[in-house]
Amino acid sequence: MRTSLNLSHGPHGFNTMVLSQQIVKIRGRSTDHCFELARAFLMAVAQERAGFTCHAANTRDGNPKAYGRHLTVVRGAAVVSGGLAEPRLYDAA
């Protein structure tokens, strides 16, 4: 199941920008700071959404290397996963 967040383009708080390609760009002092900004952003815009997982690509200015993480979001709360496989969300029965 695919889900989407319908957000207006432009700035959405300190160092958080929604781009036209359905990408949210967050700049911070460190990886941890970026994830904290992402958590704050998702808490504000995804409170009423069904749970979903998205991909985060972490980069540094001037460094061509990038690494990815999965962000699993449930009721706006984000959990960062370091695994290669995408986490699965299961409905409570």
C-alpha positions in Angstrom: 0.0 0.0 0.0 1.4 3.4 -0.9 0.6 6.5 1.0 1.4 10.2 0.5 1.5 13.4 2.4 0.0 16.3 0.5 2.1 19.3 1.5 2.6 22.7 0.1 6.0 23.4 -1.5 8.3 25.7 0.3 9.7 26.1 3.8 8.2 24.1 6.6 10.1 25.2 9.7 13.8 25.7 10.4 16.0 24.0 7.8 13.1 22.0 6.4 12.0 22.5 2.8 9.4 20.6 0.7 10.6 20.4 -2.9 8.4 19.9 -5.9 9.6 16.3 -6.5 7.8 15.0 -3.3 11.1 15.3 -1.5 11.6 16.9 1.9 15.1 18.4 2.3 16.3 18.8 5.9 19.6 20.4 6.7 21.2 20.1 10.2 24.4 20.2 12.2 24.7 16.4 12.3 22.9 13.2 11.3 21.2 13.1 14.7 20.1 16.7 14.4 18.6 16.0 10.9 16.6 13.1 12.2 15.3 15.2 15.2 14.2 17.8 12.7 12.5 15.1 10.6 10.7 13.7 13.7 9.4 17.2 14.5 8.3 17.8 10.9 6.5 14.4 10.7 4.9 14.9 14.1 3.4 18.1 12.7 2.2 16.8 9.3 1.5 13.1 9.8 -0.5 12.8 13.0 -3.6 11.6 11.4 -2.0 9.5 8.6 -1.9 5.7 8.5 1.5 4.2 9.3 4.0 4.3 6.5 7.7 3.9 5.8 9.8 6.3 3.7 13.4 6.3 2.7 16.0 8.9 3.9 19.2 9.5 2.0 21.9 11.1 4.2 24.6 13.2 2.6 27.2 15.7 3.6 28.0 18.9 1.7 31.0 18.3 -0.6 31.0 14.5 0.0 29.7 12.4 -2.9 29.0 9.4 -0.6 25.4 8.9 0.7 23.8 6.3 2.8 20.2 5.5 3.4 17.9 4.8 6.3 14.2 3.9 6.5 11.9 6.1 8.6 8.8 4.3 9.8 6.1 6.8 10.8 3.1 5.9 13.0 0.8 8.7 14.2 3.5 11.2 13.5 6.2 9.4 15.6 9.2 8.4 13.5 11.5 5.4 14.1 14.8 5.3 12.2 15.9 1.9 10.9 19.4 1.0 9.9 18.6 -2.2 8.2 18.8 -2.9 4.5 15.3 -4.3 4.3 12.3 -2.0 4.5 10.5 -2.5 7.8 7.0 -3.8 7.6 4.0 -2.4 9.5 1.3 -4.8 10.6 -2.2 -3.9 11.5 -3.2 -4.7 15.0 -5.8 -7.5 15.0 
